[in-house]
């Protein structure tokens, strides 16, 4: 896809001043030797459609979507990629004139971020904290790409979460996804059903919630070997507790990089190396602290 003039992309979310996306896309533009700009669109849920329209009129041809708008965006696009439809969440929007096509690149980010843990994950079980759009993208990647036996989403509202995962569950050719309240998961783990991975798919512990932890997190960490947190801030108390519990830990920065590169490919048809981009950050002043 060839475009005249500088590229213009953006991020749609709420309370997103913390995001590393502008710096990330500055590096993507530099790696691809193109001029471009990246704009933040901070809006409430009921303003998502208007924000998309405003972005399109400003010359934006691609939008990333972050919490809490990934599910809302599904209803705001004019076309939906089959994978985004299965997951029930959009984190990438291609704007072409009056048309807005929704995609999900989060699951590809998960695949990239967890490649080094493949042997740890294949054929095993995982517990995900949350069942929202990000959690379902993680579940999709774990079941499809890592052949995990079972993924259990730990939630507060079980009834609502079961509706959310229904389409994803129906699409599976192998593996199982289920929803459970924390108390039931704790009982399973106490009976010896250990998990290969515990994944935090919520904003808890992230930049806007860095004084919070998930209730019962220590009990879950006691049964997990590997902890993956989609947040990537250095002061995340969830990551700190996971390390204290002896877990191997990974944060969400590689996932952020990979989903951005995949979105860039959708918007431009051009390839940028996710690993190369990630390597650019290592040792740089902008590198996310560990």
PyMOL commands that set and color helices and strands:
alter all, ss='L'
color gray80, all
select helices_A, chain A and resi 21-31+45-57+72-76+82-87+106-113+115-121+133-145+158-171+182-190+217-221+237-244+253-268+274-281
alter helices_A, ss='H'
color red, helices_A
select strands_A, chain A and resi 7-13+36-42+62-65+79-80+92-96+99-103+125-129+150-155+176-181+195-200+224-229+248-250
alter strands_A, ss='S'
color yellow, strands_A
deselect
rebuild
show_as cartoon
